[in-house]
Amino acid sequence: MKSVDALLAGLVDYAGLFPPASEDMRPALESYASYFQGPDRTALGRFIVPIARVKELEEAGGDLMPRGSRAAPWRLSVLVAEDVRAASEEMQKFNCRHSSESRDGHAVIDVVELKASTVDEIGHQRQDLPPAFTPYFEIPISGDVSPLVKAIAQVGARAKVRTGGVTPEAFPRAEAIIRFIAACQQQAVPFKATAGLHHPIRGEYRLTYEPGGPTGMMYGFMNVFLAAALLYAGESEDTALAALEESDPSAFQFADDAIQWRGKRIGAELILAARSEFAISFGSCSFREPVEELAHLTRRARSTDQ
């Protein structure tokens, strides 16, 4: 597998329902159905939906879901804010209604995203979630994350980090993100990221799609996932921090067998291992924007090298 393909494989969980896109359900599902069948489908991850809108998803998109026993299902990640036990029952019923033999379309909820700020919350919520679902716990990262990440490891769950939002204040410090990723690496906890990662390289961008809206420094998804790959490979937190803060596109070179960042060569096999075992995905309200911008970046880098 080529290095860029390894980086992109299943990378983008589509969150079109959420800001700044905030699409209605039907257009968001039509977009997901198009991406699911489109030329960049290998980069597409799960469709993200709040538990309160799962029924709406069925009603608005049942005709769009794949059909037939051999058809690959839509995979959904559901956000649950409270009453995990009741949500679990609803999700299990959804999966029964949309099994591979269903005439109502094939889809499966296999990931659940929760929030927790204490060790006890992690334990209690995990206890109420059946083992068929993979849980991600979004945790605060402003302080010492080690106890929370350790608790996530102990219950066999995964972690989630918020890397931005629609205001400058929503973006955490780079050091906090690296501490989070390093803690996950130390505890062998896979993680995902969410918010503010529409672009490959860190830089000043518009934070919303509104004309004249605010701008701010946003992290690049390539920065985040290459920093994670470096930590996964045993590099120092200082090195990973420098990769996360890199804002010069010319610092990255792309070859079939590796992505090079300054003096560090990150091989395709390492990227693939880090992505499949550690740095899993990120949620984005846009799918086309990150995929197309990375394609443009790689084309420009290769034309410069020639």
N, C-alpha and C positions, 0 to 999 in steps of 0.2 A: 504494500500500500504506500502511495506517495505521501510525503510529509504533510502537505496541506490537506489531503483527504483524511489523514489520521487526525489532524486537528479538528476538522469539521464534522466528523462522523457523529450523527445524532446530537450535535452540540446545542442547537437552538430549540428550546421549549417555547412554543408559540403562545404568547400571552396577549393576544389582540384585544381581549375584553378589558384590559387594564390600561391606566394612563401611561404615557400621554395619548395613545391611540384611542382608547375607550370606545371600541367598535360595538355596535349592537350584535346580538348573538348570531343571527343569520349571516350577515356579511363576514363575521369572523370565522364561522364554520365553512363558508364557501371558500374563503382564502385558504384555510387549512386543507380542505379537500383538494384544492388546486395544487398546493405545495406537495401534498402526499403523493400525487401522481406526476409531479413536475420533474424537470431535469436536475434539480438540486435536492431531490427528496432524501438523499442519504444524509444531508445536514439537518433534517427535520427531526425533532424530538417529540415530546408530548404536547397535547393541547391542555392548557391550564384553565381550570374553571373552579369557582367557589362552590362549595357543597350546596348552597342555597339556590344555585342556578343549574344544577344537574338535570332537573326535570325540564326546565326551559330548553336545555341543550337537546334532550331527546325529542321534544316537540318541534323544535326549529330545524333540526338537522338529521332526523332519522332517515330521510330519503337520500342523504349524502353519504351515509356510512357504507363501507364496503360490504358486499354480500357474497355468499358462497363459502363453503367449508375450507376452500384453499386460499381465500382472500386474507391478506394480512389485516389485522384489526387496527383501528385507531387506538392509540394508547393515550390515556388521560391521566393527568395529575390533578388531584382535587385539594383545594385549600379548605382546611377545617379549623375553625376558630374556637369552637366550644362543643360540648357534648359529643365526645369522640365515639362513644358507644352507639349512640343513635345514628351518627353519621356512618359508622361502619355497617350497620344494618342496611341503611339506604344504599350504600355503595355495593354491598354484596347482592342486593336485589337487582341493581342496575346491571351488574355483570351477568347475572342469570338471564335477564331479559335480552342481553346482547351477546350471547355466546355465538360460537361459530356457525351453529345451525339456525340461528334466529332469522326470521323474516323481517325483523325490525332493524337489521343492520348489525354489523360486527364491530364492537368496541369493548375495551376493557379498561377499567380503573385499576392501575397497579401501583401507583405512587400517591402518597398523601403528604401534604405539606402542612406543618403545624408550627406554632410559636411557643417558646418556653424561655423563661428567664431564671428558673431555679432548677436545681437537680431533682427536687421532688416532682415538679411539673413534668419533667421528661419521663420519669419513672411511671407516674400515674397515667399519662396519656399513652405511653407505649403499651401499658398493660391492657388498655381498653381497645387496642387496635389488633385485629386478627393478623396472624403471620403472613397471610397472602398479600398484604399490602406492605410496600417499602416506605418507611417514614423518613422524612427530612425535617429536622428541627431547626427553624430559624432562631438564632440566639443573638443577644446583644454582644457587640464586640468592642465596646468602649473601654472595658476594663480587662481583667484577667479572665480569659476564656477557657483556661485549662480545665477547671472543675466541670464546666458544662460539656466540653468536648469529651472528657473522660466518662461522664455519665452517659453520653450518647453512645460511646463505644461499648459500655457495659451492657446496654440494652440491645445492641446489635442494630442500631439505627444509623442514619446519615445526618450530616449537618448542612445548614444553609446560611449564606451570608448575603446581606443586602449591601450592594455596592454603589447605590445612587438613588436618584429620584428625580422629581421635577423642580426642585429648588436646589441652590448651591449647598444649603445646610444639610441636605440629605446624603451627601457624599462623605463617607468616613475617611479618616486619615489613612494614607497608604501604609503606615506602620501597623495600624490596627488590622488591616486586611492581611498583611503578611504574618502577623502573630496568629491570626485565625487559621490561615492555611498551614502554618508550621505546626500548630497544635493538632490539627487534623492529621498531618503527616506522622507526627510522633505517636498518635493513638491509632493509626491505620483506619481512620474514619473517612470514607468518601464524602464529597461535598458538592453542592451546586451553588451558583450565584444567581442574583436577581437584581434587576433595575440598573439603568444607566450604562448598559454595555452595548449600545447600538453600533458602535464603531470599532474597527480593529485596533487602532492605535490611540493612546491617550492624547487628549488635546482639548482645545476650547471649542465647544459645540453648543448649538441651541438645545435647551433642556426640554422643550415641548415643540409641538408642530404648529403652534399659534404664530401668525405673522407678528414680528416684532417682539416675540417672547424672550424670556431671559436666557442668557448664555452662561456657561460655566465650564470648569475643567472636569472632563469626564474620563473615567478609566476606559482603556481599550480592552475588548474581550481577549485579544491575542496576548496583550500584556499579562492579564490575569492568568490565563491558562499556560502560557510559557513559564511564568514565575512559579506556578504550581508544579510544572514538569521539572523545573530546576530543583525545587525543594524535594520532590519525589526521588530525584537522582542523587540527593545527598549534598547539593550545593548549600552555601550558607544563606542565612536570612538577609544579610547585606546584599548579596548577589541577587537574590529574588526581589528585594526592594528596588534595586536599580533597574531591573527588568520591568517591574510594575510601573515605575515612574518614567520609563523611556517614552519620549514624545517625538523622536526623530524617525520618520519612516525609513530613511536611508540606512538606519542602524540594523535593519532586518534584511537578510538575503534568503532567497527561497530556491532550494534544489529538490529534485525528486526524493532524495534520500535523507534530507535534513532541512531544518530551518536554522539559520545562523543569526544570532544576535550578538553583535560586536565580537568578542573573543570566544563566545560560547556556541558550540555546535550541538544542536538538539536533534538527535537522529529520529527518523520516522518510527522506528520500533519503540524508542523511549516515549515518544509522543503518544503512540497508540496504547502502550501499557498504562501511562499516566491517565489518559482519558478514560480507559475502560475500568480502571481499578480505583481511581482517586478523584480526579477533577472531572466530574460527570457531565455537567451541562450548565447552561444559564437561561433564565427566562427573559424573553424580549417581546415587547408588544409589536415589533416589526421582525419579520423573517427575511424579507428581501434586502433591507438596508444592510445588515451585517454581512450577509452572504455576498452581495454584489460589491460592497466596498472592499472586502478581502480579495475578491477576484480582480478588481481594479488595481489594488496594491501589489499583488503578485505579478500581474502583467507589467506594471510600471517598473518594478524592481528587476525583472528579467530583461526588459528592454534596455535598462540602464547598464546592466552587466555585459551586454553584447557589444 
